[in-house]
Amino acid sequence: MTLHFSEQGEQEFQSILGRYPEDHRRAALLPTLHLAQREFGYVSLEAMEYVASRLSLPTSKVLHVATFYTMYNKRPVGRYHLQVCKSISCAVMGAYGLLEYLEARLEVERGETTGDGLFTLSEAECLAACDKGPMLQCNEDYTGCLGARREDGTWPEVDALLDSLRAGRGVPVQG
């Protein structure tokens, strides 16, 4: 299978290129990798080779950048990629408890995808929302503070989020 951007993706790629001088096309690498991830679902080796060819860069350069940054998924993820920030502020606010709760509810471990392909659970480094910890990002959406685990071991806000996602309603709007 040969990868190609969709018509809309190609227009976005041309817009990205237009932001940078022709002799500095390597500066377009990060946004082009984001585009590739949106277009192809994740940044496979084939996607990295495609991006390299489109930007006239060595594949090794694209590989080094794509594997350095954790925001690029190097393997398929579920329809909903749940990333829990584990940096210090979120850890203090209960991130590891949230991860454990999600593992139990989804019946997966960190880094795994549910059997139905709906959810992938990952740890994330700082999501830059230290005032809202523990931060959970669902795909590109921040969920904000999901409250705290109750004494009975439940986390109602997390349950509501998972129910909404399973029903296809997406991330509930935060009030």
Secondary structure, DSSP 8 states (H G I E B T S, - for coil): ------HHHHHHHHHHHHTS-GGGGGGGHHHHHHHHHHHHSS--HHHHHHHHHHHT--HHHHHHHHHH-TTS-SS---SEEEEEE-SHHHHHTTHHHHHHHHHHHHT--TT-B-TTSSEEEEEES--S-GGG-S-EEETTEE--------TTS--HHHHHHHHHHHTT--S----
